[in-house]
Amino acid sequence: MKKSVNDFIVRFANVNGTGSASANYLFAKTIFRMGVPVTPKNIFPSNIQGLPTWYEVRVSEKGYLGRREGIDLVVSVNPQSMAKDVQSVKDGGYFIYDSTKKLNPDYYREGIHYLGIPMMEMSNQAFDDPRKRQLLKNIIYVGALVKLLNMDEDTIRDLISEQFEGKKALVDANNKALSLGIEFVESHFDYPLPFSLEKRNLLENKILVDGNTSCGLGAVFGGATVMAWYPITPSTSVAEAFERYCKEFRKENSGEAKYAIVQAEDELAAIGMVVGANWNGARAFTATSGPGISLMSEFLGLAYFAEVPAVLIDVQRAGPSTGMPTRTQQSDLMAAAFASHGDTKHVLLLPATPKECFEMTAESFDLAEHLQTPVILMTDLDLGMNDHVSDPFEWDERRTYNRGKVLTAEQLENIGKFGRYLDVDGDGIPYRTYPGTHPTKGSFFTRGTSKDEYAAYTEDGAAYKRNMDRLTRKWDTAKKLVPEAVVYPSTNSSDLGILFFGTSTFSSEEARDLLAEEGILVDAIRIKAFPFGEEVEQFVQAHRRVFVIEQNRDAQMRKMMIMELDCHPQKLVPVLNYDGMPITADAIKHQITTYLKQENSASHELSKTSV
């Protein structure tokens, strides 16, 4: 195997519920502390314990943070998945297993290296407490990796001390287990392996954080005081983070809580509470996943048509129905964008990093109140529940909240007749009031039925059409308010483009480099919101083919672009992944090159026919 430094992938194959997650995270965090870019992915089942779980760690000095195909080293301690784990190792790679019991001959494969370590036997001999033996067995294999990969031993021991601060017995036990793994490698194997680690200073000021935590903190900084939710994987930790940060930042000096968090009886009740709280002047939100979006559609339609602000964080998972609750996808796009019956469109924000989760969550409350409409933040399980290297969060203390067009009692006195659904500025956004602002003026009754400009019920078709046309003007206004797409520096010579969003970003950026290595130059754009801004339409128009990279079966983003931008379907080429795992740069490259070869072959055949 070719030698490499700071460029490899390790996969841990464990049993869910055996305490392996903390040991695997210790491994990833040590690499992060060594200043080397690292991307951990926790691949876990939807049961509590007993089924196979994997933890995949990519190390990339070049800073590629997406998944790559080909596993260099597998640490397999789960007999249930061992046959599959052996096959996942690339040729020339390494397979580490617990040799307490003899390896099944069926698991031997030519072309890879086997490193047997009697982890359970060593743990049983070294530790008396039966409950700790399984946990410390995991630290033994981490210790083995410290030596095999040339990890910095002081760094990992410092992390152990931090993790168990004030608990000397646990610190000592973990350090002992770590030493057992290190010493076994020193006595039995050559080290380091052909791929290894070296300290770098590539992550100065960076943080390691997950998207759900970032969203919870962003909601606090964005002024949210109310959250109503119903537990659902993978969004539950958004609520947990919001509660944690509210306890720190949302209390008066007296200790009185200045926030409300309600676990509703279901998703429909949760979004109903959010709409009610926002109508009453609070900044309220909920978090859910695909099944919740389905149940919330009725209230989302009410909020859209009655024009009540609302914020929803959708941490997408694999559907439809229950689908795969602990696998990632970008498959709620159309369900969220057009939630509810009738002609309904919702603003979507599409973060790609934890920092953007923080920033866009805060921004979503301003947008929702400015536009008086639901705003849905579209993350996914990969971004929400996995740790990512991120720039630190920033907040301008001078920033004020945009509460939108809200009239005071004094303003109501001076305007004569108040038209709740009257467009006086031409931007499609009417003025509103908070309940109780004025004793006689102001429309406190908000209609989800057809109404005229003064909120009076009507079934007059002309009045209904005027209202719907105004909502279209509001949608056009939203195009100028949502975050602009990121247009990457042009190659100046390509008629090909790639378009991506959310967590497809990392692999798409790497795929662009891989394509360039083969002489295929592509321009790139990253969409950050729906509706699409002018820059998206201009990018599509400027290229012969645009490959739309997304993680769902039905090319939902591509369909939305065809509908909204009125572009020819042939111009937009789908590049898809929907197996529940994050898309890889290799898969993107393969799909694009295959399409181009087929296109060139078809053109060649056509030219021969013409001749």
C-alpha positions in Angstrom: 0.0 0.0 0.0 1.2 3.5 -0.9 2.3 5.5 2.1 0.2 8.5 3.0 0.0 11.0 5.8 -3.3 12.4 7.1 -5.3 10.9 4.3 -7.3 7.7 5.2 -10.6 6.3 6.4 -11.2 4.2 9.5 -14.5 2.4 10.2 -15.4 1.0 13.5 -17.9 -1.9 13.5 -19.6 -2.2 16.9 -22.8 -3.4 18.6 -25.3 -0.7 19.4 -25.5 0.0 23.1 -22.1 -1.2 24.2 -20.5 2.2 24.9 -18.5 2.2 21.7 -19.7 5.7 20.6 -17.7 7.5 23.3 -14.5 5.6 22.5 -14.9 6.2 18.8 -15.6 9.9 19.4 -12.4 10.0 21.5 -10.5 8.8 18.5 -12.0 11.4 16.2 -11.6 14.2 18.6 -7.9 13.4 19.2 -7.3 13.8 15.5 -9.2 17.1 15.6 -7.0 18.3 18.5 -3.9 17.3 16.5 -4.9 20.0 14.0 -5.9 17.6 11.2 -9.3 17.9 9.4 -11.5 15.0 10.3 -15.1 14.0 9.5 -16.8 11.4 11.8 -20.1 9.7 10.7 -22.2 7.7 13.2 -24.1 5.1 11.4 -26.5 3.6 13.9 -29.7 1.5 13.9 -33.1 2.6 15.0 -33.3 0.2 18.0 -31.9 0.8 21.4 -29.2 -1.9 21.4 -28.1 -5.1 19.9 -27.9 -4.4 16.2 -24.8 -3.4 14.2 -23.5 0.1 14.3 -20.7 1.7 12.5 -18.6 4.9 13.0 -16.7 6.1 10.0 -13.9 8.6 10.4 -12.3 10.3 7.4 -9.0 12.1 7.8 -8.1 14.6 5.0 -5.2 17.0 5.2 -6.7 18.7 2.1 -9.8 19.5 4.1 -12.2 17.3 2.1 -15.1 16.8 4.6 -17.5 14.6 2.6 -17.5 10.8 2.4 -15.1 8.9 0.3 -15.4 5.3 -1.0 -12.9 2.7 0.1 -12.1 1.9 3.8 -8.4 1.7 4.7 -8.9 0.2 8.1 -11.8 -1.5 9.8 -11.9 -2.2 13.5 -14.5 -5.0 13.7 -15.8 -6.3 17.1 -19.3 -7.3 16.0 -19.7 -10.9 14.7 -23.1 -10.0 13.2 -21.5 -7.7 10.6 -18.1 -9.2 10.3 -18.6 -10.8 6.9 -19.8 -7.4 5.5 -17.0 -5.6 7.3 -14.3 -7.7 5.8 -15.6 -6.9 2.3 -15.6 -3.2 3.0 -11.8 -3.0 3.3 -10.1 -1.8 0.2 -7.3 -4.0 -1.3 -4.2 -3.6 0.7 -6.1 -2.3 3.7 -6.2 -3.6 7.3 -8.8 -5.5 9.3 -8.5 -5.4 13.1 -10.6 -7.8 15.1 -11.0 -9.2 18.6 -8.9 -12.4 18.6 -10.2 -13.5 22.0 -12.1 -16.1 19.9 -10.7 -17.6 16.7 -11.7 -15.8 13.6 -14.2 -17.7 11.4 -12.3 -19.0 8.3 -15.1 -17.6 6.1 -14.0 -14.1 7.1 -10.5 -14.5 5.5 -10.0 -12.7 2.3 -6.9 -12.3 0.1 -5.4 -8.9 -0.4 -5.9 -7.4 3.0 -4.0 -7.5 6.3 -5.4 -9.0 9.5 -4.4 -7.7 12.9 -5.8 -9.8 15.8 -5.9 -8.3 19.3 -7.5 -10.2 22.2 -9.4 -7.2 23.4 -12.0 -8.9 25.6 -9.5 -11.3 27.1 -7.2 -8.4 28.0 -10.0 -6.4 29.5 -11.2 -9.4 31.6 -7.7 -9.9 33.0 -7.1 -6.2 33.7 -10.4 -5.1 35.2 -12.6 -6.6 37.9 -15.9 -4.8 37.4 -17.9 -6.7 34.8 -19.9 -3.6 33.8 -16.7 -1.7 32.9 -15.0 -4.6 31.0 -17.0 -4.1 27.8 -16.6 -0.3 27.9 -12.8 -0.5 28.5 -12.4 -3.1 25.8 -13.3 -0.3 23.4 -10.5 1.9 24.8 -8.1 -0.9 24.2 -8.7 -0.9 20.5 -8.3 2.9 20.5 -5.0 2.5 22.3 -3.9 0.1 19.5 -4.8 2.7 16.9 -2.7 5.3 18.8 0.4 3.3 18.1 -0.6 1.9 14.6 -1.5 5.4 13.3 1.2 7.4 15.1 -1.4 9.4 17.1 -0.2 11.9 19.7 -0.5 10.0 23.0 -0.4 13.1 25.2 -3.4 14.6 23.3 -5.6 11.6 23.8 -4.6 11.3 27.5 -5.5 15.0 28.0 -8.9 14.3 26.5 -9.5 11.4 28.8 -8.6 13.7 31.8 -11.1 16.3 30.5 -13.9 13.8 29.9 -13.6 12.3 33.4 -12.5 15.4 35.2 -12.8 14.9 39.0 -13.2 11.1 38.6 -9.7 9.8 39.2 -10.7 6.1 39.2 -12.3 6.5 35.7 -9.3 8.5 34.4 -6.9 5.8 35.7 -9.0 2.9 34.3 -9.2 4.5 30.8 -5.5 5.3 30.7 -4.7 1.8 31.7 -6.9 0.4 28.9 -5.3 2.8 26.5 -1.8 1.5 27.6 -2.9 -2.1 27.1 -3.7 -1.4 23.5 -0.5 0.5 22.9 1.7 -2.1 24.5 0.1 -4.9 22.6 0.9 -3.3 19.2 4.5 -2.5 20.3 5.0 -6.2 21.1 3.2 -7.8 18.2 3.0 -5.6 15.1 5.1 -3.3 12.9 4.0 0.3 13.3 3.0 2.8 12.1 0.9 1.6 9.2 1.5 2.9 5.7 -1.1 5.5 6.4 -0.5 7.5 9.6 -1.0 10.8 11.3 1.2 13.9 11.8 0.3 16.9 13.9 -0.7 20.0 11.9 -2.0 23.4 12.5 -4.8 23.4 10.0 -7.8 23.9 12.3 -6.9 27.1 14.1 -10.0 28.6 15.8 -12.2 25.8 14.3 -14.8 23.9 16.4 -16.2 20.4 16.2 -20.0 20.5 16.6 -23.2 19.0 15.3 -26.0 20.8 13.4 -28.8 20.2 15.9 -26.9 21.8 18.7 -26.1 24.7 16.4 -29.8 25.1 15.5 -30.8 25.1 19.2 -28.3 27.8 20.0 -29.3 29.8 16.8 -32.9 29.7 18.0 -31.9 31.3 21.3 -29.8 34.0 19.7 -32.6 34.5 17.1 -35.0 35.5 19.9 -37.1 32.4 20.2 -38.9 32.0 23.5 -41.3 29.3 22.7 -40.8 25.8 21.4 -43.5 23.1 20.9 -42.3 19.8 19.6 -42.9 16.0 19.6 -39.9 13.7 19.8 -38.8 12.2 16.5 -35.4 11.0 15.2 -33.3 12.7 14.2 -34.6 16.1 15.4 -35.0 15.5 19.1 -31.6 16.9 20.1 -32.6 20.3 18.6 -35.1 20.6 21.4 -32.6 19.3 24.0 -30.1 21.9 22.9 -32.6 24.7 22.9 -33.6 23.7 26.4 -30.0 23.5 27.6 -29.2 27.0 26.2 -32.4 28.5 27.4 -31.5 27.5 31.0 -28.3 29.4 30.5 -29.5 32.5 28.6 -33.2 32.8 29.1 -33.5 33.5 32.8 -34.0 36.7 34.7 -31.7 37.6 37.6 -34.4 36.4 39.9 -34.1 32.9 38.3 -37.5 33.1 36.6 -37.5 31.3 33.3 -38.3 33.5 30.3 -39.1 30.7 27.9 -41.6 27.9 27.3 -40.9 24.4 26.0 -43.9 22.2 25.4 -43.7 18.5 24.5 -47.0 18.2 22.6 -49.1 15.1 22.2 -48.2 14.9 18.5 -46.7 16.9 15.6 -50.1 18.4 14.6 -50.5 19.9 18.1 -46.9 21.1 18.2 -47.2 23.2 15.0 -50.6 24.4 16.1 -49.0 25.8 19.3 -46.2 27.4 17.3 -48.7 29.1 15.0 -50.7 30.4 18.0 -47.7 31.6 19.8 -46.3 33.5 16.8 -49.8 35.0 16.1 -49.7 36.3 19.7 -46.3 38.0 19.2 -43.8 35.4 20.5 -41.0 34.0 18.4 -41.9 30.3 18.4 -40.6 27.3 16.5 -40.7 23.5 16.2 -38.3 20.8 15.0 -39.3 17.6 13.3 -38.5 15.2 10.4 -40.3 13.9 7.3 -43.3 12.2 9.1 -43.8 15.3 11.1 -43.9 17.5 8.0 -46.7 15.3 6.6 -48.7 15.8 9.8 -48.0 19.5 10.0 -49.1 20.3 6.5 -52.6 21.5 7.5 -51.3 24.1 10.0 -48.6 25.2 7.6 -51.2 25.9 5.0 -53.2 27.9 7.6 -50.1 29.9 8.5 -49.3 30.6 4.8 -52.8 31.7 3.9 -53.6 33.5 7.2 -50.1 35.0 7.0 -48.8 34.1 10.5 -45.0 33.7 11.0 -43.7 30.3 12.0 -40.3 28.6 12.0 -39.8 24.9 11.5 -36.5 22.9 11.5 -36.8 19.8 9.4 -33.9 17.3 10.1 -34.5 15.0 7.1 -34.3 11.3 7.2 -35.0 8.5 4.7 -38.7 8.0 3.9 -41.4 7.6 2.9 -43.6 6.6 5.8 -41.3 5.4 8.7 -38.6 4.7 6.1 -35.1 4.4 7.7 -35.3 6.7 10.8 -31.5 6.7 11.4 -30.4 7.2 7.8 -29.9 10.5 6.0 -31.6 11.9 2.9 -32.6 15.2 1.2 -36.0 13.9 0.4 -38.5 16.3 2.1 -37.8 19.2 -0.3 -41.1 19.1 -2.2 -43.2 18.1 0.8 -41.8 21.1 2.7 -41.8 23.6 -0.1 -45.5 22.9 -1.1 -46.9 21.7 2.2 -50.7 21.9 2.4 -53.3 21.7 -0.4 -54.0 24.5 -2.8 -51.4 26.9 -4.2 -49.0 27.0 -1.4 -45.2 27.8 -1.3 -43.0 28.0 1.7 -39.6 29.6 2.1 -36.8 27.0 2.6 -33.3 27.6 4.0 -30.6 25.1 3.1 -27.6 25.2 5.5 -24.5 23.1 4.7 -22.4 23.6 7.9 -23.1 23.9 11.7 -22.2 27.6 11.4 -24.9 28.1 8.8 -27.3 26.1 11.0 -26.7 28.6 13.7 -26.9 31.7 11.4 -29.9 30.5 9.3 -31.9 29.5 12.4 -31.5 32.9 13.8 -32.2 34.5 10.4 -35.3 32.4 9.9 -37.2 34.2 12.7 -36.5 37.6 11.0 -37.6 36.2 7.6 -40.7 34.6 9.0 -41.8 37.9 10.7 -40.8 40.1 7.8 -42.7 37.9 5.3 -45.5 36.8 7.7 -45.1 33.2 6.6 -43.7 29.9 7.6 -39.9 29.5 7.1 -38.5 25.9 7.1 -34.9 25.2 7.8 -33.9 22.0 5.8 -31.1 20.1 7.5 -30.6 16.3 7.5 -29.5 13.6 9.8 -25.9 13.8 8.6 -25.6 17.5 9.4 -27.9 17.4 12.4 -26.5 14.4 14.4 -22.9 14.1 13.2 -20.0 16.3 14.4 -18.5 18.6 11.7 -15.4 20.8 11.6 -16.9 24.3 11.6 -15.8 27.9 11.7 -16.7 29.4 15.1 -20.1 31.1 15.5 -20.2 34.9 15.5 -22.9 37.3 16.7 -23.1 41.0 16.4 -24.4 42.4 19.7 -25.7 45.5 17.9 -28.0 43.4 15.8 -31.7 44.0 16.3 -34.6 41.7 15.4 -36.7 42.4 12.3 -40.3 42.1 13.5 -41.7 43.1 10.2 -44.7 45.3 9.5 -46.3 45.5 13.0 -48.4 48.5 13.8 -48.5 50.2 17.2 -51.6 51.6 18.8 -50.5 55.1 17.9 -50.1 54.1 14.2 -53.5 52.5 14.2 -55.0 55.7 15.4 -53.6 57.6 12.5 -54.4 55.3 9.5 -58.1 55.3 9.5 -59.5 51.9 8.4 -57.0 49.1 8.9 -56.7 46.5 6.1 -55.1 43.4 7.5 -54.6 41.9 4.0 -54.1 45.2 2.2 -50.9 45.7 0.1 -50.0 49.3 0.6 -46.3 49.1 -0.4 -46.5 46.9 -3.4 -44.3 44.1 -1.9 -47.1 41.8 -1.2 -46.6 42.0 2.6 -49.5 43.6 4.5 -49.3 45.2 7.9 -50.4 43.3 11.0 -50.9 43.9 14.7 -50.3 42.0 17.9 -53.5 41.0 19.8 -54.5 43.6 22.3 -52.6 46.5 20.7 -55.6 48.7 20.4 -59.1 48.3 22.0 -61.1 48.8 18.8 -58.7 48.8 15.8 -56.7 46.0 14.4 -57.7 42.6 13.1 -57.2 40.1 15.9 -59.3 37.5 14.1 -57.0 36.0 11.5 -58.7 34.0 8.7 -57.7 30.8 7.0 -60.7 31.1 4.8 -61.1 33.3 1.7 -61.3 37.0 2.7 -61.0 40.5 1.4 -58.3 43.0 2.1 -60.0 43.9 5.4 -60.2 40.3 6.7 -63.9 40.0 6.0 -65.0 36.6 4.9 -65.9 36.4 1.3 -66.4 33.8 -1.5 -66.1 36.4 -4.2 -63.7 35.0 -6.8 -62.3 38.4 -7.7 -61.3 39.1 -4.0 -59.8 35.6 -3.7 -57.8 36.1 -6.9 -56.5 39.5 -5.6 -55.3 37.9 -2.4 -53.6 35.0 -4.2 -51.9 37.5 -6.6 -50.7 39.5 -3.6 -49.2 36.3 -2.1 -47.3 35.8 -5.4 -45.9 39.3 -5.1 -44.8 38.4 -1.6 -43.1 35.3 -3.0 -41.2 37.6 -5.5 -40.2 39.8 -2.5 -38.9 36.8 -0.7 -36.5 36.1 -3.6 -34.7 39.3 -2.7 -34.6 38.5 1.1 -33.4 34.9 1.3 -29.7 34.1 1.4 -28.1 34.2 -2.1 -26.6 31.2 -3.7 -22.8 30.8 -3.6 -21.3 30.9 -7.1 -17.8 29.4 -7.1 -15.0 31.0 -9.1 -15.5 30.2 -12.8 -13.2 28.1 -14.9 -13.9 30.5 -17.7 -14.0 27.7 -20.2 -16.7 25.3 -19.3 -20.2 25.0 -20.6 -20.9 22.5 -17.8 -22.0 23.3 -14.3 -22.8 21.5 -11.0 -25.4 22.6 -8.6 -25.7 21.4 -5.0 -27.0 22.3 -1.6 -26.8 21.2 2.1 -24.6 18.3 3.0 -24.1 17.4 -0.7 -21.7 20.4 -0.7 -18.7 18.6 0.7 -18.6 15.7 -1.7 -19.6 18.0 -4.6 -16.6 20.3 -4.0 -14.3 17.3 -3.9 -15.9 15.8 -7.0 -15.2 19.0 -8.9 -11.5 18.6 -8.2 -11.6 14.9 -9.2 -13.2 15.9 -12.5 -10.6 18.6 -13.1 -7.9 16.0 -12.7 -9.4 14.2 -15.6 -9.6 17.3 -17.7 -13.4 17.9 -17.1 -13.9 21.5 -16.0 -17.2 22.4 -14.4 -18.5 25.6 -12.8 -20.3 25.3 -9.5 -23.1 26.9 -7.5 -24.5 26.1 -4.1 -28.1 26.9 -3.4 -28.9 28.3 0.0 -32.6 29.0 -0.2 -35.9 28.5 -2.0 -37.3 30.6 -3.7 -34.3 30.8 -6.1 -32.6 34.1 -6.7 -31.7 35.6 -10.0 -28.1 34.3 -9.6 -29.5 30.7 -9.8 -31.4 31.4 -13.0 -28.4 33.1 -14.6 -26.2 30.2 -13.7 -28.5 27.7 -15.4 -28.9 29.9 -18.5 -25.1 30.3 -18.8 -24.4 26.5 -19.1 -25.3 23.9 -21.6 -25.7 21.2 -18.9 -26.1 21.6 -15.2 -25.7 18.5 -13.0 -28.1 18.8 -10.0 -26.6 16.8 -7.1 -29.0 15.7 -4.4 -29.8 12.9 -2.0 -33.2 11.5 -3.0 -34.6 9.2 -5.7 -36.9 11.6 -7.5 -34.6 14.5 -8.2 -36.8 16.8 -6.2 -34.6 19.9 -6.4 -34.3 19.5 -10.2 -38.1 19.3 -10.4 -38.5 22.4 -8.3 -36.0 24.2 -10.6 -37.9 23.2 -13.7 -41.2 24.5 -12.3 -39.8 27.7 -10.8 -37.2 28.7 -13.5 -39.2 27.3 -16.5 -36.0 25.8 -17.9 -35.9 22.8 -20.3 -35.7 19.5 -18.4 -32.9 18.2 -20.6 -30.6 21.0 -19.4 -30.7 19.8 -15.8 -29.1 16.4 -15.3 -29.9 14.5 -12.0 -27.0 13.1 -10.0 -28.6 11.2 -7.2 -27.9 9.1 -4.1 -30.6 7.6 -1.9 -29.2 4.6 0.0 -29.4 6.5 3.3 -25.7 7.2 3.4 -24.2 10.6 2.6 -23.3 10.9 -1.1 -19.6 10.4 -2.0 -17.4 12.4 -4.4 -16.6 9.1 -6.2 -20.3 8.5 -6.9 -20.7 12.1 -8.2 -17.7 11.8 -10.5 -18.8 8.4 -11.8 -22.4 9.6 -12.6 -21.1 12.8 -14.4 -18.4 11.0 -16.4 -20.8 8.2 -17.4 -23.4 10.7 -18.6 -20.7 12.7 -20.6 -19.4 9.5 -22.2 -23.0 8.5 -23.2 -23.7 11.9 -24.5 -20.5 12.0 -26.6 -21.2 8.5 -27.9 -24.8 9.5 -28.9 -23.4 12.7 -30.6 -20.9 10.6 -32.5 -23.5 8.2 -33.7 -25.8 11.0 -34.8 -23.0 12.6 -36.8 -22.3 9.3 -38.5 -26.0 9.0 -39.4 -26.1 12.6 -40.7 -23.1 11.9 -43.0 
